[in-house]
Amino acid sequence: MAKPGLWTAATAALVGLVGLAACDSNALAPRASAVKPAARPDSVGPKPETVTPAAMPAPTPRPPSENSLALQRYYGKVQRDLLARGLLRTDGGGEDTPLTDTMLVRNFVKIALEEEYVRGEGLRPSAGGASAIKKWTQPVRMAVEFGPNVPRDQIDWDRAQVKSYAARLARVSGHPIQMVESGANFHVLFMSEDDTDLIAPRIRQLVPDVNPASLRLFNSLPRSIHCLVVAFSDTPGGYNYGTAIAVIRSEHPDLLRQSCIHEEVAQGMGLGNDDPRARPSIFNDDDEFALLTRQDEMLLKILYDPALTPGMTAREALPVVQKRAGEMLGGPS
């Protein structure tokens, strides 16, 4: 799957993806990366907060194509295989996943303050370069959209999952997040393989000055990319998120779709990287956990501490991170 950026998997320049992460079928786990939000050109100016382009036209579903059916079979097998191996856990972690304040600090630095993909170069992995605090400072107004060929019997369930998760993220982070019918700045798009040709135009509609090169990624997504998220800054050179777009394939079975929701939306909040040592966590490509864990909630609480502001470096942020981790888990970090 993917994260901060248009469908979690890469980043773009020039008001492009703030971050992009993807879950691939080798790791078989949704993952995302957040990088420095791409700035809006000075000539364009800040994006109006109160205007949201009209959503996609009323659906006129047709029978799924063979390509879409093949993806349904493929992702169904992926989920069955992961569950058979004891992965895609939904328990949030337990006695087998001990966590200390030192571990929490380390994981915050890796997940919130490093980048997974090189900005402007698609899915080319980063060497783990240092970044800075990236987060929302304005309220998050979230909306859900469905492609015309998304199965009608999935829509109510998917909408309810996003609504419930948004409420949880608001409660955990302390940041205002609400579902809206218009004026959204965080868009969650559920699209089928048969809706592929609508994705790039919709993104361009939401972010008119998006880098055209970034959009080409969406014209032929490999099946290894399960879902993605991208975030944009409304200010030149800023690290404050102003717009985010997550794209989730409708061919996933329920648990994989829910997993995509959890990871992509959380990554779109600013936890953009993955790390193999982070456990229990969804920010880890091993797919052990399908849903937000107790550690992931702590990471969000730390990120949205008012003392951490967009653009702070690891050196500047570390004293706050250590203090908060010690308060949560006890003992010196």
MARDREN-332319 format. One line per field, with one value per residue (C-alpha): residue number from 1; residue in three letters; x, y, z. Coordinates in Angstrom, 1 decimal, decimal comma, padded with zeros to 4 digits. Example, Ala and Ser with C-alpha at 12.3 -4.5 7.8 and 13.67 -1.06 7.14 Angstrom:
num: [1 / 2] $
residu: [ALA / SER] $
px: [012,3 / 013,7] $
py: [-004,5 / -001,1] $
pz: [007,8 / 007,1] $
REM end
This chain:
num: [1 / 2 / 3 / 4 / 5 / 6 / 7 / 8 / 9 / 10 / 11 / 12 / 13 / 14 / 15 / 16 / 17 / 18 / 19 / 20 / 21 / 22 / 23 / 24 / 25 / 26 / 27 / 28 / 29 / 30 / 31 / 32 / 33 / 34 / 35 / 36 / 37 / 38 / 39 / 40 / 41 / 42 / 43 / 44 / 45 / 46 / 47 / 48 / 49 / 50 / 51 / 52 / 53 / 54 / 55 / 56 / 57 / 58 / 59 / 60 / 61 / 62 / 63 / 64 / 65 / 66 / 67 / 68 / 69 / 70 / 71 / 72 / 73 / 74 / 75 / 76 / 77 / 78 / 79 / 80 / 81 / 82 / 83 / 84 / 85 / 86 / 87 / 88 / 89 / 90 / 91 / 92 / 93 / 94 / 95 / 96 / 97 / 98 / 99 / 100 / 101 / 102 / 103 / 104 / 105 / 106 / 107 / 108 / 109 / 110 / 111 / 112 / 113 / 114 / 115 / 116 / 117 / 118 / 119 / 120 / 121 / 122 / 123 / 124 / 125 / 126 / 127 / 128 / 129 / 130 / 131 / 132 / 133 / 134 / 135 / 136 / 137 / 138 / 139 / 140 / 141 / 142 / 143 / 144 / 145 / 146 / 147 / 148 / 149 / 150 / 151 / 152 / 153 / 154 / 155 / 156 / 157 / 158 / 159 / 160 / 161 / 162 / 163 / 164 / 165 / 166 / 167 / 168 / 169 / 170 / 171 / 172 / 173 / 174 / 175 / 176 / 177 / 178 / 179 / 180 / 181 / 182 / 183 / 184 / 185 / 186 / 187 / 188 / 189 / 190 / 191 / 192 / 193 / 194 / 195 / 196 / 197 / 198 / 199 / 200 / 201 / 202 / 203 / 204 / 205 / 206 / 207 / 208 / 209 / 210 / 211 / 212 / 213 / 214 / 215 / 216 / 217 / 218 / 219 / 220 / 221 / 222 / 223 / 224 / 225 / 226 / 227 / 228 / 229 / 230 / 231 / 232 / 233 / 234 / 235 / 236 / 237 / 238 / 239 / 240 / 241 / 242 / 243 / 244 / 245 / 246 / 247 / 248 / 249 / 250 / 251 / 252 / 253 / 254 / 255 / 256 / 257 / 258 / 259 / 260 / 261 / 262 / 263 / 264 / 265 / 266 / 267 / 268 / 269 / 270 / 271 / 272 / 273 / 274 / 275 / 276 / 277 / 278 / 279 / 280 / 281 / 282 / 283 / 284 / 285 / 286 / 287 / 288 / 289 / 290 / 291 / 292 / 293 / 294 / 295 / 296 / 297 / 298 / 299 / 300 / 301 / 302 / 303 / 304 / 305 / 306 / 307 / 308 / 309 / 310 / 311 / 312 / 313 / 314 / 315 / 316 / 317 / 318 / 319 / 320 / 321 / 322 / 323 / 324 / 325 / 326 / 327 / 328 / 329 / 330 / 331 / 332 / 333] $
residu: [MET / ALA / LYS / PRO / GLY / LEU / TRP / THR / ALA / ALA / THR / ALA / ALA / LEU / VAL / GLY / LEU / VAL / GLY / LEU / ALA / ALA / CYS / ASP / SER / ASN / ALA / LEU / ALA / PRO / ARG / ALA / SER / ALA / VAL / LYS / PRO / ALA / ALA / ARG / PRO / ASP / SER / VAL / GLY / PRO / LYS / PRO / GLU / THR / VAL / THR / PRO / ALA / ALA / MET / PRO / ALA / PRO / THR / PRO / ARG / PRO / PRO / SER / GLU / ASN / SER / LEU / ALA / LEU / GLN / ARG / TYR / TYR / GLY / LYS / VAL / GLN / ARG / ASP / LEU / LEU / ALA / ARG / GLY / LEU / LEU / ARG / THR / ASP / GLY / GLY / GLY / GLU / ASP / THR / PRO / LEU / THR / ASP / THR / MET / LEU / VAL / ARG / ASN / PHE / VAL / LYS / ILE / ALA / LEU / GLU / GLU / GLU / TYR / VAL / ARG / GLY / GLU / GLY / LEU / ARG / PRO / SER / ALA / GLY / GLY / ALA / SER / ALA / ILE / LYS / LYS / TRP / THR / GLN / PRO / VAL / ARG / MET / ALA / VAL / GLU / PHE / GLY / PRO / ASN / VAL / PRO / ARG / ASP / GLN / ILE / ASP / TRP / ASP / ARG / ALA / GLN / VAL / LYS / SER / TYR / ALA / ALA / ARG / LEU / ALA / ARG / VAL / SER / GLY / HIS / PRO / ILE / GLN / MET / VAL / GLU / SER / GLY / ALA / ASN / PHE / HIS / VAL / LEU / PHE / MET / SER / GLU / ASP / ASP / THR / ASP / LEU / ILE / ALA / PRO / ARG / ILE / ARG / GLN / LEU / VAL / PRO / ASP / VAL / ASN / PRO / ALA / SER / LEU / ARG / LEU / PHE / ASN / SER / LEU / PRO / ARG / SER / ILE / HIS / CYS / LEU / VAL / VAL / ALA / PHE / SER / ASP / THR / PRO / GLY / GLY / TYR / ASN / TYR / GLY / THR / ALA / ILE / ALA / VAL / ILE / ARG / SER / GLU / HIS / PRO / ASP / LEU / LEU / ARG / GLN / SER / CYS / ILE / HIS / GLU / GLU / VAL / ALA / GLN / GLY / MET / GLY / LEU / GLY / ASN / ASP / ASP / PRO / ARG / ALA / ARG / PRO / SER / ILE / PHE / ASN / ASP / ASP / ASP / GLU / PHE / ALA / LEU / LEU / THR / ARG / GLN / ASP / GLU / MET / LEU / LEU / LYS / ILE / LEU / TYR / ASP / PRO / ALA / LEU / THR / PRO / GLY / MET / THR / ALA / ARG / GLU / ALA / LEU / PRO / VAL / VAL / GLN / LYS / ARG / ALA / GLY / GLU / MET / LEU / GLY / GLY / PRO / SER] $
px: [000,0 / 001,2 / 001,3 / 001,8 / 001,5 / -000,9 / -001,4 / 001,5 / 004,6 / 006,6 / 007,1 / 006,9 / 008,2 / 006,5 / 003,3 / 003,6 / 003,3 / 004,4 / 005,2 / 004,4 / 004,5 / 003,4 / 002,7 / 004,2 / 003,4 / 006,9 / 006,5 / 002,7 / 002,0 / 000,7 / 003,5 / 003,9 / 006,5 / 006,2 / 008,7 / 008,9 / 005,6 / 006,0 / 005,5 / 002,9 / 004,6 / 004,6 / 002,7 / -000,1 / -000,5 / -002,1 / -004,9 / -008,3 / -009,5 / -013,2 / -013,3 / -013,5 / -014,0 / -017,1 / -016,7 / -016,7 / -020,0 / -022,8 / -021,7 / -022,8 / -021,3 / -020,8 / -019,7 / -016,1 / -013,5 / -011,3 / -008,4 / -010,5 / -011,6 / -008,0 / -007,0 / -009,8 / -008,5 / -004,9 / -005,5 / -007,8 / -004,9 / -002,6 / -004,8 / -005,4 / -001,6 / -000,8 / -003,5 / -002,2 / 001,2 / -000,2 / 000,2 / -002,3 / -002,8 / -005,6 / -004,7 / -002,5 / 000,3 / 000,7 / 003,2 / 005,1 / 005,8 / 007,5 / 008,0 / 010,2 / 010,5 / 013,9 / 012,4 / 009,6 / 012,0 / 014,1 / 011,0 / 009,6 / 012,9 / 012,8 / 009,2 / 008,4 / 011,8 / 013,2 / 012,1 / 011,2 / 011,3 / 013,3 / 011,1 / 010,4 / 011,7 / 008,7 / 009,3 / 013,1 / 013,9 / 015,6 / 018,8 / 017,1 / 017,9 / 016,9 / 013,8 / 011,8 / 008,5 / 005,6 / 002,1 / -001,2 / -001,7 / -005,1 / -008,1 / -008,4 / -011,6 / -011,9 / -014,2 / -014,6 / -015,2 / -015,9 / -015,1 / -018,1 / -017,0 / -016,5 / -019,0 / -022,0 / -022,2 / -018,8 / -019,5 / -021,4 / -018,8 / -015,9 / -017,4 / -018,2 / -014,6 / -013,1 / -015,5 / -014,7 / -011,0 / -011,0 / -012,8 / -010,1 / -007,3 / -008,8 / -009,2 / -005,6 / -003,8 / -005,9 / -006,0 / -009,3 / -010,4 / -014,0 / -015,8 / -017,3 / -019,5 / -017,8 / -014,6 / -012,5 / -008,7 / -008,0 / -009,6 / -009,9 / -010,6 / -011,7 / -011,1 / -011,3 / -009,0 / -011,7 / -011,6 / -007,9 / -008,4 / -010,3 / -007,6 / -005,1 / -007,9 / -009,4 / -006,1 / -005,5 / -008,9 / -008,1 / -004,6 / -004,5 / -000,8 / 000,3 / 003,5 / 002,3 / 005,1 / 003,8 / 000,4 / 001,8 / 002,4 / -001,3 / -001,9 / -000,4 / 000,0 / 001,4 / -000,6 / 002,3 / 001,1 / -001,9 / -002,7 / -001,1 / -001,3 / 000,2 / 000,3 / 000,9 / 002,0 / 000,0 / 003,1 / 006,3 / 008,9 / 006,6 / 006,3 / 002,7 / 000,2 / -002,6 / -004,0 / -003,8 / -005,1 / -005,2 / -006,1 / -007,3 / -008,0 / -011,5 / -010,4 / -009,0 / -010,9 / -012,3 / -009,2 / -006,7 / -008,9 / -009,2 / -005,4 / -004,9 / -007,2 / -005,3 / -001,8 / -002,5 / -004,5 / -002,0 / 000,8 / -001,1 / -001,1 / 002,7 / 004,1 / 005,5 / 008,3 / 008,6 / 011,2 / 011,7 / 012,5 / 009,3 / 007,1 / 004,2 / 003,4 / 001,8 / 004,8 / 006,7 / 006,8 / 006,4 / 002,6 / 002,6 / -000,1 / -003,0 / -004,4 / -003,1 / -001,3 / -000,8 / 002,7 / 001,4 / -001,1 / 001,8 / 003,7 / 000,7 / 000,3 / 004,0 / 003,8 / 000,8 / 002,3 / 002,0 / 005,7 / 006,6 / 006,1 / 006,4 / 010,0 / 011,7 / 014,8 / 015,5 / 018,0 / 015,3 / 012,5 / 014,4 / 014,1 / 010,3 / 010,1 / 012,2 / 010,1 / 006,8 / 008,1 / 009,2 / 005,8 / 004,1 / 006,3 / 008,3 / 012,0 / 014,7 / 015,0] $
py: [000,0 / 003,5 / 006,6 / 010,5 / 011,4 / 010,4 / 006,9 / 006,3 / 005,5 / 008,3 / 012,0 / 014,8 / 018,3 / 021,6 / 021,3 / 017,6 / 014,9 / 015,8 / 012,2 / 009,0 / 005,5 / 002,2 / -001,3 / -003,8 / -007,5 / -008,5 / -007,0 / -007,4 / -004,6 / -001,0 / 001,5 / 005,2 / 007,9 / 011,5 / 014,0 / 017,7 / 019,0 / 020,2 / 024,0 / 025,8 / 028,1 / 031,8 / 032,6 / 030,3 / 031,4 / 029,5 / 027,1 / 028,4 / 026,4 / 026,8 / 025,6 / 021,9 / 020,9 / 018,9 / 015,2 / 012,6 / 012,3 / 010,1 / 006,4 / 004,4 / 001,0 / -001,7 / -005,3 / -005,5 / -006,1 / -009,2 / -007,1 / -006,0 / -009,5 / -010,8 / -008,2 / -009,3 / -012,8 / -011,8 / -009,6 / -012,2 / -014,7 / -012,1 / -011,6 / -015,3 / -016,0 / -013,2 / -014,4 / -018,0 / -016,8 / -015,0 / -011,6 / -008,7 / -008,6 / -006,4 / -006,6 / -003,5 / -005,3 / -007,4 / -009,1 / -010,3 / -006,7 / -004,9 / -001,2 / 001,2 / 004,9 / 004,6 / 002,4 / 004,9 / 007,8 / 005,9 / 004,9 / 008,4 / 009,7 / 007,1 / 007,3 / 011,0 / 012,6 / 010,5 / 010,0 / 006,8 / 007,9 / 010,5 / 013,5 / 014,0 / 010,6 / 008,4 / 005,2 / 005,5 / 004,6 / 007,3 / 006,5 / 007,5 / 011,1 / 013,4 / 015,5 / 017,6 / 017,6 / 017,5 / 017,9 / 019,7 / 023,0 / 023,8 / 021,6 / 018,4 / 018,3 / 014,8 / 013,5 / 010,1 / 009,6 / 006,4 / 005,7 / 004,8 / 001,1 / 000,6 / -002,2 / -000,5 / -003,0 / -001,8 / 001,9 / 002,2 / -000,1 / 001,9 / 005,2 / 004,1 / 002,8 / 006,2 / 008,1 / 005,9 / 006,1 / 009,9 / 010,2 / 007,9 / 010,0 / 013,2 / 011,7 / 010,3 / 013,3 / 016,1 / 017,7 / 018,7 / 016,2 / 016,0 / 014,5 / 017,0 / 017,0 / 020,0 / 022,1 / 019,0 / 019,2 / 015,5 / 013,3 / 009,6 / 008,1 / 004,5 / 003,5 / 000,2 / -000,9 / 000,2 / 003,7 / 004,2 / 006,7 / 009,0 / 009,2 / 011,6 / 014,0 / 014,0 / 014,7 / 017,6 / 018,9 / 018,9 / 020,3 / 022,2 / 023,0 / 019,4 / 018,3 / 016,6 / 014,1 / 012,9 / 012,1 / 009,6 / 007,2 / 006,7 / 005,8 / 002,3 / 001,4 / -002,1 / -004,5 / -004,4 / -000,9 / -001,5 / 002,1 / 005,5 / 008,9 / 012,2 / 015,5 / 019,1 / 022,2 / 025,4 / 027,6 / 027,7 / 025,5 / 024,7 / 021,6 / 022,3 / 020,1 / 021,8 / 019,1 / 015,3 / 012,7 / 009,0 / 006,4 / 002,9 / 000,1 / -001,3 / -004,8 / -005,4 / -007,7 / -005,9 / -006,3 / -005,2 / -002,2 / -001,3 / -001,7 / 000,7 / 003,2 / 003,0 / 003,4 / 005,9 / 008,3 / 008,1 / 008,7 / 011,6 / 013,1 / 013,2 / 009,7 / 009,1 / 006,7 / 002,9 / 001,1 / -002,7 / -002,4 / -000,5 / -003,0 / -003,1 / -000,7 / -000,4 / 001,6 / -001,5 / -003,4 / -006,8 / -006,6 / -008,0 / -005,5 / -004,5 / -001,7 / 001,2 / -000,1 / 001,3 / 002,5 / 004,2 / 006,1 / 007,3 / 008,4 / 010,5 / 012,0 / 013,1 / 014,5 / 016,6 / 018,0 / 021,8 / 022,1 / 020,3 / 022,7 / 022,0 / 022,3 / 021,4 / 019,3 / 016,1 / 018,0 / 020,6 / 018,1 / 015,5 / 017,1 / 017,3 / 013,7 / 012,3 / 014,1 / 012,9 / 009,3 / 009,3 / 010,5 / 007,8 / 004,9 / 006,0 / 006,1 / 008,2 / 008,0] $
pz: [000,0 / 000,1 / 002,2 / 002,1 / -001,5 / -004,1 / -003,1 / -000,7 / -002,6 / -003,9 / -003,8 / -006,2 / -006,6 / -007,5 / -005,5 / -006,1 / -003,6 / -000,1 / 000,3 / -001,2 / 000,1 / -001,1 / 000,1 / -002,2 / -002,7 / -001,7 / 001,8 / 001,5 / 003,8 / 003,5 / 003,9 / 003,5 / 003,5 / 004,2 / 002,9 / 003,0 / 001,7 / -001,8 / -001,9 / -004,0 / -006,5 / -005,5 / -008,6 / -007,6 / -004,0 / -001,2 / -002,1 / -000,9 / 002,1 / 001,4 / -002,2 / -003,1 / -006,7 / -007,3 / -006,6 / -009,3 / -011,2 / -010,0 / -010,4 / -013,3 / -012,4 / -015,0 / -014,5 / -013,4 / -016,2 / -016,2 / -015,0 / -011,9 / -011,2 / -011,5 / -008,9 / -006,6 / -006,8 / -006,3 / -003,3 / -001,8 / -002,0 / -000,5 / 002,5 / 003,0 / 002,9 / 005,4 / 007,8 / 007,5 / 008,6 / 011,6 / 010,1 / 009,7 / 013,5 / 014,8 / 018,5 / 018,6 / 020,3 / 023,5 / 025,8 / 022,8 / 021,7 / 024,6 / 024,2 / 026,2 / 026,1 / 024,4 / 021,7 / 021,2 / 020,8 / 018,3 / 016,3 / 016,3 / 014,8 / 012,1 / 011,2 / 011,6 / 010,9 / 008,0 / 004,4 / 002,7 / -000,9 / -002,8 / -003,5 / -007,1 / -008,1 / -007,9 / -006,0 / -005,7 / -002,1 / 000,0 / 001,8 / 005,0 / 004,7 / 007,6 / 007,1 / 009,6 / 011,5 / 009,0 / 010,3 / 009,9 / 011,7 / 010,3 / 011,0 / 008,9 / 006,9 / 005,5 / 002,7 / 001,0 / -002,7 / -004,7 / -008,3 / -010,5 / -010,6 / -006,9 / -005,8 / -004,4 / -001,5 / -000,2 / 000,0 / 003,3 / 005,0 / 003,7 / 004,5 / 008,1 / 008,5 / 007,5 / 009,7 / 012,7 / 012,1 / 011,7 / 015,0 / 016,6 / 015,1 / 016,4 / 019,9 / 019,9 / 018,4 / 019,9 / 016,5 / 015,0 / 012,3 / 011,0 / 008,1 / 005,7 / 002,6 / 001,1 / 001,6 / 002,3 / 002,5 / 003,0 / 000,3 / 000,6 / -002,9 / -003,3 / -006,9 / -008,9 / -011,6 / -014,0 / -012,6 / -013,3 / -016,0 / -013,6 / -010,9 / -012,4 / -013,7 / -010,2 / -008,6 / -011,0 / -010,2 / -006,5 / -007,0 / -010,3 / -010,1 / -009,4 / -011,2 / -014,4 / -014,1 / -010,8 / -012,3 / -014,7 / -011,9 / -011,6 / -015,2 / -014,8 / -011,2 / -010,7 / -008,6 / -006,1 / -005,1 / -002,8 / -001,9 / -001,7 / 000,0 / -000,9 / 001,0 / -000,1 / 001,6 / 000,9 / 001,5 / -000,5 / 001,2 / 004,0 / 006,1 / 007,2 / 005,4 / 003,5 / 001,3 / 001,3 / -001,1 / -000,3 / -003,0 / -002,0 / -004,4 / -004,1 / -005,1 / -001,7 / 000,7 / 003,8 / 006,1 / 003,5 / 002,6 / 006,3 / 006,7 / 003,8 / 005,5 / 008,7 / 007,2 / 004,5 / 006,5 / 009,4 / 007,1 / 005,6 / 009,1 / 009,1 / 010,1 / 006,6 / 006,9 / 007,7 / 009,7 / 010,1 / 013,8 / 014,7 / 016,5 / 017,2 / 014,3 / 011,0 / 009,9 / 009,1 / 005,8 / 007,4 / 007,6 / 011,1 / 012,1 / 009,9 / 012,1 / 014,1 / 017,2 / 020,7 / 019,8 / 016,6 / 018,8 / 021,0 / 017,9 / 016,8 / 020,3 / 020,3 / 016,7 / 017,6 / 020,8 / 020,4 / 021,2 / 017,9 / 015,0 / 011,2 / 010,0 / 013,3 / 012,8 / 014,8 / 017,0 / 017,8 / 018,3 / 020,3 / 023,8 / 023,4 / 022,0 / 024,9 / 027,5 / 026,0 / 025,6 / 029,2 / 030,4 / 028,4 / 029,3 / 032,3 / 033,0 / 031,3 / 027,5] $
REM end
